[in-house]
């Protein structure tokens, strides 16, 4: 039986034996998706697609540093880098979904607005809310993590973190409602040659929303040996509502099945149904702030 080098040293950052083979497979998978996203962004000339490219690239780097950490288990820099990257990377996917929906409102709805929200403000509002939720989670996780941290501080940090998670889930639910309203509006629009592609991208966004909900980064609780896990958001809220002890962090299957694979599937779905191909050409690009201001001034001059 092969010896687990990650547990050889008592100063190891790991408290279980991680699979280096699985880390290699995921690093390669995310690398392939990253390269394809980069190619698609360049081919379609859509700069906003750099967002999903960065998300998959950070996932790839996370597993590269996980491999380095497994090979050098006492190097806490490698361990911390992989953990931070896996924690932060999904926010790029969230942001991309919000940006894509805003562009779909602009391209496929005649009024170019949804529930009173203009297309160019759609992504901005939800990205800001998602960043706020993430910062709350990060602050709570930082408060609960570390050595010799008092129990009351750990619990306070955990509650703050769970509040951030709950707020983020509320944002996603609100976005899902607006996505549903978008489908209702899209049915009322005249059928064009772009309509089937619009519906395919709509279905992809629906699936990705489910995957985003399944995939939520978990706050580390280092002083009780719970250093890593990515588990389903609702399950985790229930799991940690009554205390800190959990065996989940010592089982990689939870992380891979309920965090990593959903994010990989989401990335690949956007490779298959690429927004830059569905909304192709310069005419599909939303006007910038200066262009909108000039248009408004032009309208005021005409009306006067």
PyMOL commands that set and color helices and strands:
alter all, ss='L'
color gray80, all
select helices_A, chain A and resi 5-7+20-44+47-71+76-88+90-108+119-144+151-188+195-214+222-224+233-240+248-250+252-272+275-278+282-284+289-303
alter helices_A, ss='H'
color red, helices_A
select strands_A, chain A and resi 113-114+117-118
alter strands_A, ss='S'
color yellow, strands_A
deselect
rebuild
show_as cartoon
